[in-house]
Amino acid sequence: MFAEAEADPSLSKEAFKPIEARLRVALLNAQYQRLQKAEKSLLVVVAGIDGAGKGATVNLLNEWMDPRHIKTLAYGPPEGEELERPWLWRYWKDLPAKGSTGIVFGSWYAQLLRETSRKRPNQDTIEALSAAIRRFEAMLAAEGVQIVKLWFHLSAQAQKARAERLLSSPETSWQVSPADLKVHKKYDRLRNGGQIVINHTDSGHAPWVVIPSADEQLRAARTAEAVLAAMRQRSVPRIPPSFVAHSGPARIIDRLGQLDYEARIDREDYESELGLLQGRLARAARSKKFQDRSLVLVFEGQDAAGKGGAIRRVTHALDARQFDITPVAAPNSYELSRPYLWRFWRQLPRRGRIAIFDRSWYGRVLVERVEKLARPADWRRAYAEINDFEEQLSGSGALVLKFWLAVTPDVQLERFKEREKSPFKNFKITPDDWRNRDKWKEYAAATNEMLTRTDVAHAPWHLVSANDKRYARLQVLRHIVEALENPR
């Protein structure tokens, strides 16, 4: 794997000059063609042995191409708000738009590389991190993100000699980090760790390319050739089943049909219990215990099921500085230029805060499925992608609660007519609402499958009969209060 790179091949300056001229023109042309088509984004992941010239290569790519359309994504150790969210959050939020290029320096491989390079690496940790990375990259590739991963490598002797040469001059000594100086002492561990990483995560849709790095000219040429080949690639290679998270066969249960739509509560009891539940919610959300957690609330349901009213009864008990409400509509062009989960990753709460989604990422398996806005292959794989997303939220300390507010067709019709007559509510009724009623059975089937495939312990669905709005609001509050008072 590293034999050629550790032989430290070189390229003379005379031979490099025409190669450089050709590659610079070709890279610029390829970059502008991709910008014009805006079909895919490109992520160039930079990794490898410390002191192999990775930073210099990042600068070179920005010099050889138009830097206005390159986003250099450099990451150090996680800090601040990054520590309060899932570890992949900082990479998700920075994804470039289709047509653009991102150079990832200090990538999602940092933690895996540290583990594989330890004296006594933990095999379970390696497998878990590798699997998470494979799922992440497979989803990005399926959503039109092209990935090429460059491993910069050289022999231990060449690495040491390069560091000494740079240190010898005040003009270049700043390029040498303390980590660079320690490489030769633990070179074998770093080398073996790199082999493990590449073996665990190399794929056709996210390939590793080893770049010989002892010679500056050859390093530049090989890097440019690898990036150019990726830019010229017409489509992302087929993702093998082993890299894609799948939802297995399941018996779909009609959970919507099993609800008790006659459940009701009288006004006097409602007012009394509403105040008690809001008081408990206020105390729980302001407690010291909650400061180490976050809360993600998802509200879905049929049109006119009362999601907005339920949300208002929740927020009435909260400090306005503590929560954010994200109303989710059809994605705009800016959001469509990135993977569908991107816009939701950006809204994840910090610890001690609450994110409320009025409709959510489940649009992929509901409206996009029923209205045929997503290909069957895309919404079918989305169940497992969503489960993985929510598992990451839970693993980072978030409480994830999902509510489906359900009404019967006749109650929905009554509310539609009421909205049309009310000057305060007629803005809520749209032609889409009436059109969706014609597909009631299709939406019910999609909902029941969604519930079957995504109702999991770390992110449970709570089905709420909402023919009586007061009853539904109390049920929502009760579930939230119990989760906060008795967190998993």
C-alpha positions in Angstrom: 0.0 0.0 0.0 2.8 2.5 1.0 5.7 0.9 -0.9 5.9 3.5 -3.7 5.5 6.4 -1.3 8.2 5.1 1.1 10.6 4.7 -1.8 10.4 8.6 -1.9 10.2 9.0 -5.7 10.9 12.4 -7.1 10.2 14.6 -10.2 12.7 17.1 -11.5 11.8 20.8 -11.7 12.3 20.7 -15.5 9.9 17.8 -15.9 7.5 19.3 -13.5 7.1 22.7 -15.4 5.0 21.4 -18.4 3.0 19.1 -16.1 2.2 22.0 -13.8 1.1 24.2 -16.8 -1.2 21.5 -18.1 -2.7 20.6 -14.7 -3.4 24.2 -13.8 -5.4 24.8 -17.0 -7.2 21.5 -16.7 -8.1 22.0 -13.1 -9.6 25.4 -13.7 -11.6 24.2 -16.7 -12.9 21.3 -14.8 -13.8 23.5 -11.9 -15.8 25.9 -14.0 -17.6 23.1 -15.8 -18.7 21.7 -12.4 -19.8 25.1 -11.3 -21.9 25.6 -14.4 -23.6 22.2 -14.1 -24.0 22.3 -10.3 -24.8 18.6 -10.2 -22.4 17.5 -7.5 -20.1 18.9 -4.8 -16.6 17.7 -4.3 -14.9 17.0 -0.9 -11.2 16.5 -1.0 -10.2 15.0 2.3 -6.5 15.6 3.3 -4.9 13.2 5.7 -1.6 11.3 6.2 1.7 11.4 8.1 2.4 14.7 9.9 5.2 16.6 8.2 4.3 15.3 4.8 3.4 18.7 3.3 -0.4 18.6 3.7 -0.8 22.2 4.6 1.4 23.3 1.7 -0.8 21.2 -0.6 -4.0 22.8 0.6 -2.5 26.2 -0.2 -1.4 24.9 -3.6 -4.9 23.7 -4.6 -6.3 27.2 -3.7 -3.6 28.7 -5.8 -4.1 26.5 -8.8 -7.9 26.8 -8.9 -10.3 29.7 -8.4 -10.3 30.0 -4.6 -13.6 31.9 -4.7 -15.3 28.5 -5.3 -13.2 26.5 -2.9 -14.1 26.2 0.8 -11.2 25.1 3.0 -12.7 23.3 6.0 -9.9 23.1 8.6 -10.7 21.5 11.9 -8.7 21.2 15.1 -9.7 19.4 18.3 -13.5 19.8 19.0 -14.2 22.7 21.4 -17.0 24.9 22.6 -20.4 24.2 21.0 -18.9 21.4 18.9 -18.6 19.3 22.1 -22.3 19.8 22.8 -23.5 18.2 19.6 -22.8 14.9 17.7 -19.2 14.6 16.6 -20.2 14.8 12.9 -22.2 18.0 13.3 -19.3 20.3 12.5 -18.7 18.5 9.2 -22.4 18.4 8.2 -23.0 22.1 8.8 -20.1 23.1 6.5 -21.0 21.0 3.5 -20.5 23.0 0.3 -23.2 23.5 -2.3 -23.4 21.5 -5.5 -20.8 22.7 -8.0 -18.4 23.8 -5.3 -15.3 22.1 -3.8 -14.5 21.7 -0.2 -11.0 20.8 1.1 -11.3 19.0 4.4 -8.2 19.4 6.6 -8.5 17.7 10.0 -11.4 15.6 9.0 -13.8 13.1 10.4 -10.8 10.7 10.3 -8.9 12.4 13.1 -10.5 10.4 16.0 -10.1 7.1 14.1 -6.5 7.8 13.2 -5.7 8.5 16.9 -7.2 5.2 17.9 -5.5 3.1 15.3 -2.1 4.7 16.2 -2.2 4.0 19.9 0.1 1.4 21.4 -2.9 -0.7 22.4 -5.8 0.3 20.1 -9.3 -0.7 21.0 -10.7 -2.8 18.2 -14.3 -2.2 19.2 -13.7 1.5 19.0 -12.0 1.2 15.6 -14.9 -0.9 14.2 -17.6 1.5 15.6 -15.8 4.7 14.2 -15.2 3.0 10.9 -18.8 2.0 10.5 -20.0 5.5 11.4 -17.7 7.0 8.8 -18.8 4.4 6.1 -22.4 5.3 6.7 -21.7 9.0 6.6 -19.8 8.8 3.4 -22.3 6.5 1.8 -25.1 8.9 2.5 -23.2 11.9 1.2 -22.3 10.0 -2.0 -26.0 8.9 -2.5 -27.0 12.6 -2.1 -24.6 13.8 -4.8 -21.5 14.6 -2.7 -18.3 13.3 -4.4 -15.5 12.3 -2.1 -11.8 11.7 -2.8 -9.4 11.1 0.2 -5.7 11.8 -0.1 -3.2 10.1 2.1 0.1 12.0 2.1 3.0 9.6 2.8 6.8 9.4 2.8 9.5 7.4 4.5 10.5 8.1 8.1 14.0 9.3 6.9 12.4 11.7 4.4 10.0 13.0 7.0 12.7 13.7 9.5 15.0 15.3 6.8 12.1 17.6 5.6 11.5 18.8 9.1 15.1 19.5 9.7 15.4 21.4 6.4 12.4 23.6 7.2 13.7 24.3 10.7 17.0 25.5 9.4 15.5 28.7 8.0 13.5 31.3 9.9 11.4 31.7 6.8 10.2 28.1 6.8 10.5 27.0 10.5 7.0 28.1 11.2 5.8 25.2 9.0 7.1 22.6 11.5 4.7 21.7 14.3 5.6 19.8 17.5 3.7 16.8 16.1 5.9 16.8 13.0 9.0 16.4 15.2 7.6 13.4 17.0 6.7 11.4 13.9 10.0 9.6 13.4 9.8 8.2 17.0 6.4 6.5 16.4 6.5 6.2 12.6 5.7 2.5 12.6 2.6 3.0 14.7 1.4 5.9 12.5 2.1 3.9 9.4 0.2 0.8 10.6 -2.6 3.0 11.9 -3.0 4.5 8.4 -3.1 1.1 6.8 -5.9 0.1 9.1 -7.9 3.3 8.4 -7.5 2.9 4.6 -8.4 -0.8 4.7 -11.6 -0.1 6.8 -12.9 2.9 4.8 -11.7 2.6 1.2 -14.5 2.4 -1.3 -15.4 3.2 -4.9 -17.6 6.1 -3.9 -15.1 7.5 -1.4 -11.6 6.2 -2.5 -8.3 6.7 -0.8 -5.3 7.8 -3.0 -1.8 7.6 -1.6 0.3 10.6 -2.5 4.1 10.2 -2.4 5.2 13.3 -0.5 8.9 13.4 0.0 9.4 15.4 -3.2 7.5 18.7 -3.5 7.1 18.6 -7.3 5.8 15.0 -7.4 3.5 15.6 -4.4 1.9 18.6 -6.2 1.5 16.7 -9.5 0.0 13.6 -8.0 -2.4 15.7 -5.8 -3.6 17.7 -8.8 -4.0 14.5 -10.9 -6.1 12.9 -8.2 -8.4 16.0 -7.8 -8.7 16.4 -11.6 -9.7 12.8 -12.0 -12.4 13.2 -9.4 -13.6 16.4 -11.0 -13.9 14.7 -14.4 -15.7 11.8 -13.1 -19.2 11.9 -14.6 -21.1 10.2 -11.8 -20.6 8.8 -8.3 -19.9 5.1 -8.5 -22.6 2.7 -7.4 -22.6 2.3 -3.6 -22.3 -1.4 -2.7 -25.0 -2.8 -0.3 -22.3 -3.3 2.4 -21.8 0.4 2.7 -25.5 1.4 2.8 -27.6 1.3 5.9 -30.7 -0.8 5.1 -34.1 -1.2 6.6 -35.0 -4.9 6.7 -38.4 -6.5 6.0 -41.0 -5.5 8.5 -44.7 -6.2 9.1 -46.4 -2.9 8.8 -49.0 -2.3 11.5 -52.0 0.0 11.1 -51.2 2.1 14.2 -53.2 5.0 13.1 -56.3 2.8 12.9 -55.7 1.6 16.4 -56.0 5.0 18.0 -58.9 5.9 20.2 -60.2 9.0 18.4 -63.1 9.4 20.9 -60.7 10.4 23.8 -61.7 13.7 25.3 -61.3 15.9 28.3 -63.7 18.6 29.6 -62.6 22.2 29.8 -62.4 22.5 33.6 -60.2 19.4 33.9 -58.1 20.6 31.0 -57.4 24.0 32.5 -56.4 22.5 35.8 -54.1 19.8 34.4 -52.6 22.2 31.8 -51.3 24.5 34.5 -49.8 21.6 36.5 -48.0 20.1 33.5 -46.7 23.5 32.3 -45.4 24.1 35.8 -43.6 20.7 35.9 -42.2 21.4 32.4 -40.9 24.8 33.5 -39.1 23.4 36.5 -37.6 20.5 34.5 -36.4 22.7 31.7 -34.7 25.1 34.1 -33.2 22.4 36.3 -29.5 21.9 36.7 -29.9 18.3 35.5 -31.2 19.5 32.1 -28.1 21.7 31.5 -26.2 18.6 30.5 -28.8 17.5 28.0 -30.7 19.0 25.1 -34.2 18.3 23.9 -35.4 17.7 20.3 -39.1 17.8 19.7 -40.6 16.7 16.4 -44.2 17.4 15.5 -45.8 15.7 12.6 -49.4 14.8 11.7 -52.2 15.4 9.3 -53.1 18.9 8.2 -55.2 20.7 10.9 -54.3 18.2 13.6 -53.3 20.9 16.0 -49.5 20.9 15.9 -49.2 24.6 16.2 -51.6 24.8 19.2 -49.7 21.9 20.9 -46.3 23.7 20.3 -47.7 26.9 21.8 -48.7 25.1 25.0 -45.2 23.7 25.3 -43.4 27.0 24.7 -45.7 28.8 27.1 -43.8 27.1 29.9 -40.3 27.8 28.5 -37.9 30.7 28.6 -38.0 32.2 25.1 -34.2 32.3 25.2 -34.1 28.6 25.7 -35.8 27.2 22.6 -35.9 27.6 18.8 -38.9 26.6 16.6 -38.1 25.5 13.1 -41.1 25.5 10.8 -40.3 23.1 7.9 -41.6 23.8 4.4 -40.5 22.5 1.0 -36.7 23.0 0.7 -35.5 26.1 -1.2 -32.8 26.0 -3.9 -30.1 26.7 -1.3 -31.2 23.7 0.7 -31.7 21.5 -2.3 -28.0 22.0 -3.2 -27.0 19.9 -0.3 -28.1 16.5 1.2 -31.6 16.5 2.6 -30.6 16.1 6.3 -28.2 19.1 6.0 -30.7 21.8 6.9 -31.8 19.8 10.0 -28.2 19.2 11.3 -27.7 23.0 11.3 -30.6 23.5 13.7 -29.5 21.0 16.4 -29.5 22.5 19.9 -26.7 23.0 22.4 -26.9 21.5 25.8 -29.6 23.1 28.0 -31.6 24.2 24.9 -34.6 22.9 23.1 -35.2 22.5 19.3 -38.8 22.2 18.1 -39.5 21.1 14.6 -42.9 21.8 13.1 -42.6 19.1 10.5 -39.2 17.6 10.0 -36.8 15.3 8.2 -39.7 12.8 8.0 -40.9 14.7 4.9 -38.5 12.4 2.9 -40.6 9.4 3.7 -44.0 11.1 3.8 -44.7 14.0 1.3 -41.6 13.3 -0.9 -42.7 9.6 -1.1 -46.4 10.2 -1.7 -45.9 13.1 -4.1 -43.1 11.2 -5.9 -40.6 14.0 -5.2 -38.0 11.4 -4.2 -37.1 8.3 -6.0 -38.2 5.0 -4.3 -34.5 4.1 -3.7 -34.0 7.4 -1.9 -37.0 7.3 0.5 -36.4 3.6 1.2 -32.9 4.1 2.4 -34.0 7.2 4.4 -35.5 5.1 7.2 -32.1 3.8 8.2 -30.4 7.2 7.6 -32.9 8.9 9.9 -32.5 6.2 12.6 -28.7 6.7 12.4 -29.2 10.5 12.6 -31.4 10.2 15.6 -29.1 7.7 17.3 -26.2 10.2 16.9 -28.4 12.9 18.6 -29.3 10.5 21.5 -25.6 9.5 21.8 -24.6 13.1 22.2 -27.0 13.6 25.1 -30.1 14.8 23.3 -33.6 13.6 24.3 -35.5 13.0 21.1 -39.3 12.9 21.2 -41.5 12.6 18.2 -45.2 13.3 18.1 -47.7 12.2 15.5 -51.0 14.1 16.0 -53.8 12.2 14.3 -57.3 13.2 13.3 -60.0 11.5 11.4 -61.1 12.7 7.9 -64.4 14.1 9.1 -62.8 16.2 11.9 -60.1 17.4 9.4 -62.9 18.5 7.1 -64.7 20.4 9.8 -61.5 22.3 10.7 -60.7 23.1 7.1 -64.2 24.7 6.7 -63.7 26.6 10.0 -60.4 27.9 8.8 -61.9 29.1 5.5 -64.6 31.1 7.5 -62.2 32.6 10.1 -60.3 35.8 9.3 -57.7 34.7 11.8 -57.2 31.3 10.4 -57.9 31.4 6.7 -54.2 31.9 6.0 -53.6 28.3 7.3 -55.7 26.7 4.6 -54.0 26.2 1.2 -54.9 24.3 -2.0 -52.3 21.7 -1.0 -54.3 20.9 2.1 -57.3 20.1 0.0 -55.2 18.1 -2.5 -53.6 16.1 0.3 -57.1 15.0 1.4 -57.5 13.2 -1.9 -54.4 11.1 -1.0 -55.5 10.2 2.6 -54.9 6.5 2.1 -51.5 6.9 0.5 -50.4 9.2 3.4 -51.8 6.8 6.0 -49.8 3.9 4.4 -46.6 6.0 4.4 -47.2 7.1 8.0 -47.8 3.6 9.2 -44.6 2.3 7.5 -42.7 5.3 8.9 -43.9 4.5 12.4 -42.9 0.9 12.1 -39.4 1.6 10.8 -38.5 4.6 13.0 -40.1 4.0 16.3 -37.0 3.2 18.4 -36.1 3.4 22.0 -33.7 6.3 21.7 -36.2 8.3 19.6 -39.7 7.1 20.3 -42.9 8.0 18.4 -45.9 9.1 20.5 -49.2 8.8 18.6 -51.7 11.2 19.9 -55.4 11.2 19.2 -56.1 14.8 18.3 -59.8 14.9 17.4 -60.0 16.7 20.8 -57.4 19.4 20.8 -57.4 19.8 24.6 -56.7 16.1 25.1 -53.9 16.1 22.5 -52.1 19.1 24.1 -52.1 17.4 27.6 -50.8 14.2 26.1 -47.9 16.0 24.4 -47.0 17.9 27.6 -47.3 14.7 29.7 -44.8 12.8 27.5 -42.3 15.7 27.5 -42.5 16.2 31.2 -42.0 12.5 31.9 -39.0 12.3 29.6 -37.4 15.3 31.2 -38.1 14.2 34.8 -36.9 10.6 34.1 -34.3 10.8 31.3 -32.9 7.6 29.9 
